[in-house]
Amino acid sequence: MKENFLGVDVSPENYDELIKALFNRLEQKQKSFIVAINPEKVMKAQDDQNLKALLNRADFQIPDGIGIILASKLKGGNVRSRVTGIDMMMRICEEAAQTGKKVFLFGAKPGVAEEAKKGLEERYPGIQVSGTLNGYEKDPAVIEAAINEAKPDILFVAMGSPAQEYFIIENMQKLYPHIFQGVGGSFDVLSGRIKRAPEGFQRLGLEWFYRLLKEPKRIKRQMILPKFLLKVLKK
């Protein structure tokens, strides 16, 4: 059962449970929309009812942010496993490689999706990346044709949030894929253009702290976490 934080739903499943549910739905020809939820998005949704409605229309709202885990503990909830957007993408790609499902990469700057494709092929031998298209393509007809002609089972959209989620919700019914996920800057990581935090930081859920060390100006964004937790407690 989903938990709700300040009006935004969050799915309690871990990676294994999510993969099983997603690929079962795919086999049944059901479309699935995955969105990553963190305190920053929840707080933005307080002042943007369209964004709140968009987030709640997803089939799976993954808890991408240590703040969501803390909030669930404060409420006595069941969200125990952090599920990051990029790691969810990786787990989906791993399963796709094993089951012969096709992937399409849409978004990012010209050349990045192609480099991300190579990164996935090196990481998951046998994966079928049936197409790529950069995010600078704005013609809806061209985008729709490129994706549908490639016949992918899974579409990853890297446009930044919430643009990527709005694109998915507005187009998923006329597009061929059955699994849709907005993945932000994940193509840049897969292409090698941006490095993730060291594994130690990832395991401890401290990627935000690593990014803060690298970019101190992010402190204003990080201050959203205590505001979010206080608001949850008041509720």
matplotlib code that plots the C-alpha trace (Angstrom):
import matplotlib.pyplot as plt

x = [0.0, 1.4, 2.2, 1.4, 3.6, 2.0, -0.4, 2.2, 2.1, 5.2, 5.5, 7.1, 8.5, 12.2, 14.2, 13.4, 9.6, 9.5, 11.3, 8.9, 5.8, 7.1, 7.9, 4.7, 2.8, 4.8, 4.0, 0.3, 0.7, 0.0, 1.8, 3.8, 5.0, 7.8, 8.5, 11.2, 10.0, 12.3, 11.6, 12.3, 9.6, 7.1, 7.7, 7.3, 4.1, 2.7, 2.5, 1.8, -1.4, -0.7, 2.7, 1.1, -1.5, 1.2, 3.3, 0.2, -0.7, 2.4, 2.0, 5.2, 6.5, 10.0, 11.5, 14.6, 15.8, 16.9, 14.4, 11.5, 12.9, 13.3, 9.8, 8.4, 10.2, 8.8, 5.3, 5.8, 5.5, 6.9, 9.2, 12.5, 14.6, 15.8, 15.3, 17.3, 16.3, 19.6, 19.8, 16.2, 17.1, 20.1, 18.0, 15.5, 18.3, 19.8, 16.4, 15.9, 19.2, 18.2, 14.7, 15.4, 13.3, 14.3, 15.2, 15.1, 17.0, 15.4, 16.8, 20.0, 22.3, 23.2, 25.6, 25.0, 22.3, 24.5, 27.4, 25.0, 23.9, 27.6, 27.9, 24.8, 26.1, 29.4, 27.7, 25.0, 26.2, 23.3, 21.1, 19.1, 19.1, 16.8, 17.2, 18.3, 17.1, 18.5, 16.4, 16.8, 14.4, 11.1, 8.9, 6.3, 5.7, 9.5, 9.7, 6.7, 7.9, 11.4, 10.2, 7.4, 9.4, 12.1, 9.4, 11.1, 9.5, 11.1, 11.5, 13.9, 13.4, 16.2, 14.8, 15.0, 12.1, 9.2, 9.5, 10.3, 7.3, 4.9, 6.2, 5.6, 2.0, 1.1, 2.5, 2.6, -0.7, 0.3, 3.9, 4.9, 6.7, 5.1, 7.6, 8.3, 10.8, 12.1, 15.8, 17.1, 20.9, 21.4, 22.5, 25.4, 26.5, 26.3, 28.2, 31.0, 30.5, 29.5, 30.8, 28.5, 29.4, 31.8, 30.0, 30.5, 28.4, 25.8, 25.4, 24.9, 22.4, 24.8, 25.1, 23.5, 26.3, 29.0, 27.3, 27.2, 30.9, 31.6, 29.1, 28.7, 26.2, 23.7, 23.2, 20.0, 18.5, 19.6, 17.8, 14.6, 15.1, 14.6, 11.6, 10.1, 10.6, 9.1, 6.1, 5.6, 5.8, 3.2, 0.8]
y = [0.0, 3.4, 6.0, 9.7, 12.6, 16.0, 14.8, 13.0, 9.2, 7.0, 3.3, 1.1, -1.6, -2.3, -2.9, -6.6, -6.1, -3.2, -5.2, -8.1, -5.9, -3.9, -6.8, -8.7, -5.6, -5.5, -9.1, -8.2, -5.3, -2.8, 0.6, 1.6, 5.1, 5.5, 8.8, 9.5, 11.2, 13.3, 16.0, 18.8, 17.5, 17.1, 20.6, 22.0, 20.2, 22.1, 25.2, 23.5, 21.4, 20.3, 18.9, 17.1, 15.6, 14.5, 12.8, 11.0, 9.7, 7.6, 3.9, 3.7, 6.6, 5.4, 6.9, 8.6, 10.6, 9.8, 12.4, 10.2, 7.2, 9.4, 10.8, 7.3, 6.3, 9.3, 8.3, 4.6, 3.8, 0.9, 2.8, 1.3, 1.1, 4.0, 3.5, 6.0, 6.9, 5.9, 2.6, 1.8, 2.5, 0.1, -2.6, -2.3, -2.5, -5.5, -7.3, -6.1, -7.7, -11.0, -11.1, -9.7, -6.5, -3.5, -0.1, 3.4, 6.5, 9.9, 13.2, 15.0, 17.0, 15.8, 12.8, 12.0, 9.4, 7.6, 7.6, 6.3, 3.5, 2.4, 2.6, 0.3, -2.1, -2.4, -2.9, -5.3, -7.5, -8.5, -5.5, -4.2, -0.5, -0.1, 3.6, 7.0, 10.6, 13.8, 16.1, 19.0, 17.4, 19.3, 18.1, 15.8, 13.9, 13.2, 12.0, 9.8, 8.2, 7.6, 5.8, 3.8, 2.7, 1.3, -0.7, -0.5, -2.1, 0.5, 4.3, 6.3, 10.1, 12.5, 16.0, 17.0, 17.1, 17.8, 18.3, 14.6, 13.5, 15.8, 14.4, 10.9, 11.5, 13.4, 10.8, 7.4, 6.2, 6.8, 5.5, 1.8, 1.2, -0.2, 1.0, 4.7, 6.4, 9.9, 9.7, 13.2, 13.4, 9.6, 9.6, 12.0, 9.5, 6.5, 8.4, 9.1, 12.9, 13.1, 10.9, 9.6, 9.8, 7.1, 3.8, 4.4, 7.6, 5.8, 2.9, 5.3, 7.4, 10.3, 11.2, 14.5, 15.3, 14.4, 16.7, 19.4, 19.0, 19.3, 22.2, 24.2, 26.5, 23.6, 24.4, 26.3, 23.3, 21.0, 23.2, 21.9, 18.6, 19.9, 22.0, 18.9, 16.8, 19.5, 19.8, 16.0, 16.0, 18.8, 16.9]
z = [0.0, -0.9, 1.7, 1.4, 2.3, 2.2, -0.5, -2.7, -2.9, -2.5, -3.3, -0.5, -2.8, -3.0, -6.3, -6.6, -5.9, -8.4, -11.2, -10.7, -10.8, -13.8, -16.0, -15.0, -16.2, -19.4, -20.2, -19.7, -22.0, -19.2, -19.4, -16.3, -15.4, -12.9, -11.1, -8.5, -5.4, -3.1, -0.5, -3.1, -5.4, -2.6, -1.4, -4.9, -5.2, -2.2, -4.4, -7.7, -7.8, -11.4, -10.4, -7.4, -9.7, -12.2, -9.5, -8.2, -11.7, -11.8, -11.3, -9.2, -7.1, -6.1, -2.8, -4.3, -1.4, 2.2, 3.4, 2.2, 4.2, 7.3, 6.9, 6.7, 9.9, 11.7, 10.6, 11.5, 7.8, 5.7, 3.2, 4.2, 1.0, -0.9, -4.7, -6.7, -10.3, -11.9, -10.0, -10.9, -14.5, -14.2, -12.7, -15.5, -18.1, -16.4, -16.5, -20.1, -21.1, -19.5, -21.0, -24.5, -24.0, -26.0, -24.6, -26.2, -24.9, -25.5, -24.2, -23.1, -25.4, -28.9, -28.7, -25.0, -25.6, -28.1, -25.6, -22.9, -25.3, -25.5, -21.7, -21.3, -24.0, -22.1, -18.8, -19.9, -22.8, -25.0, -24.1, -27.1, -27.3, -30.3, -30.7, -29.3, -29.9, -28.3, -26.3, -28.7, -31.1, -30.6, -33.4, -31.8, -35.0, -35.4, -31.8, -32.0, -35.3, -34.0, -30.9, -32.4, -35.4, -33.0, -31.1, -27.7, -24.6, -22.3, -22.8, -20.6, -20.9, -19.8, -19.9, -16.3, -13.9, -14.2, -18.0, -18.6, -16.5, -18.3, -21.6, -20.5, -19.2, -22.3, -24.8, -23.2, -24.6, -28.2, -27.8, -28.3, -25.0, -21.9, -19.2, -19.0, -16.6, -16.4, -15.6, -15.3, -15.8, -15.9, -19.6, -18.6, -15.9, -18.3, -20.9, -18.5, -18.7, -15.0, -12.2, -9.4, -5.8, -4.6, -3.6, 0.1, -0.1, -2.3, 0.2, 3.1, 1.2, 1.3, -2.4, -1.5, 1.0, -1.6, -4.1, -1.5, -0.8, -4.5, -5.0, -1.7, -3.4, -3.3, 0.4, -0.3, -2.0, 0.8, 3.4, 2.0, 3.8, 7.4, 6.2, 4.7, 7.8, 10.0, 7.8, 7.8, 11.6, 11.9, 9.7]

ax = plt.figure().add_subplot(projection="3d")
ax.plot(x, y, z, "-o")
ax.set_aspect("equal")
plt.show()
